[in-house]
């Protein structure tokens, strides 16, 4: 069965320094992978998605993620953090193994990113 | 265009009462999803609709939970005989169709508090 593990529940960085939010997944088949962001008092928003094309995926707000099949990882990175990046980030996997009504999106528990001035 | 809307935004109810949560998806989106987000937890998938059909109801926590969708548009999630552990934010999302490739657009959620 597929699963998602976000390795850090909380990450704190200084403004202008790199961001790394880690995600490992388990999937029987070729997965689709997503990162969503949830800002305080706002709805969830898609940051980026991997769907078996390029392994390095670029998203909004300068974020990117690299799909590494050998490591079963899909870590989210950004070269320079901004105060507005402070939010909750969710890694999501969708297993394409079972077609039709058994496909589900499995959500990680989230990583809370704090950006310090 | 308008995004996904949910009503009410907040609902406080007494244990044992029934509640009904509503979701209006983006026009033209055939897939609709319900999730539950408890404090400090990730999103828990409850159910999805493709059109008016819900192929997989196994995510619903108990038989007190039910959902329906009519006309391929509005959906309601009903919780009967609410319990305190039902307290959570209930999120609705929609996408063009049920596919792993389709971005899900989320509503602002309904915060349910069961006293």
Interface residues (C-beta under 8 A of the other chain):
Chain A: X32 X42 X43 X44 X45 X46 X49 X51 X90 X94 X96 X100 X101 X102 X103 X104 X105 X106 X107 X108 X109 X110
Chain B: X3 X4 X33 X35 X41 X42 X43 X44 X45 X55 X56 X59 X91 X93 X98 X100 X101 X103 X104 X106 X107 X108 X109
